[in-house]
Amino acid sequence: MESADRKTCKLCGESFSSRSEKTLFEEAGEWLAEDFWQDSGDLCSRCLENRGRLAMMYLHERNS
């Protein structure tokens, strides 16, 4: 059972808690989680960062 401040990442399965300091890529991943994939709050920092990096590299190709 998870405590109130710990969650399990929906992508990698790791346990995580929210942090106040975020990288640029993590902020991009959070925006995508809220506006694009609707899974905000369900991903750990590493998965948000990876999503942000990949989106910055490849998402523009989808709209071309």
VMD Tcl script that draws the C-alpha trace (Angstrom):
set ca {
  {0.00 0.00 0.00}
  {1.33 3.44 -0.94}
  {1.58 6.31 1.49}
  {-0.23 9.56 0.67}
  {2.87 11.24 -0.79}
  {4.21 8.21 -2.74}
  {2.82 6.94 -6.03}
  {3.76 4.28 -8.56}
  {4.70 5.40 -12.06}
  {2.28 4.14 -14.71}
  {5.09 3.67 -17.25}
  {8.07 2.20 -15.39}
  {6.46 1.01 -12.14}
  {8.91 2.85 -9.88}
  {7.71 4.45 -6.65}
  {7.96 8.25 -6.63}
  {6.88 11.41 -4.87}
  {6.52 14.86 -6.40}
  {9.46 17.24 -6.28}
  {9.44 21.02 -6.28}
  {12.52 21.55 -8.49}
  {12.04 20.36 -12.04}
  {14.20 20.35 -15.14}
  {13.09 21.93 -18.41}
  {12.44 18.48 -19.89}
  {10.40 17.43 -16.86}
  {8.28 20.58 -17.17}
  {7.70 19.78 -20.85}
  {6.74 16.22 -19.89}
  {4.28 17.55 -17.32}
  {2.66 19.81 -19.91}
  {2.30 16.86 -22.27}
  {0.91 14.71 -19.46}
  {-1.77 17.31 -18.75}
  {-2.67 18.44 -22.25}
  {-1.80 15.58 -24.60}
  {-1.93 12.21 -22.83}
  {-4.14 13.08 -19.81}
  {-1.99 11.11 -17.34}
  {-0.85 14.01 -15.18}
  {0.38 12.97 -11.75}
  {0.87 9.34 -12.79}
  {4.49 9.50 -14.00}
  {7.79 9.72 -12.15}
  {10.35 12.46 -12.83}
  {12.49 10.22 -15.05}
  {9.58 9.23 -17.29}
  {8.37 12.85 -17.50}
  {11.87 13.94 -18.48}
  {12.16 11.22 -21.10}
  {8.75 12.11 -22.51}
  {9.72 15.79 -22.67}
  {13.03 15.03 -24.42}
  {11.47 12.70 -26.96}
  {8.61 15.09 -27.67}
  {11.03 17.96 -28.27}
  {12.96 15.78 -30.71}
  {10.13 14.00 -32.53}
  {6.65 15.38 -31.85}
  {7.01 18.18 -34.39}
  {7.41 15.51 -37.10}
  {3.93 14.27 -36.35}
  {2.43 17.63 -37.28}
  {4.41 18.03 -40.52}
}
mol new
graphics top color blue
foreach p $ca { graphics top sphere $p radius 0.5 }
foreach p [lrange $ca 0 end-1] q [lrange $ca 1 end] { graphics top cylinder $p $q radius 0.2 }
display resetview
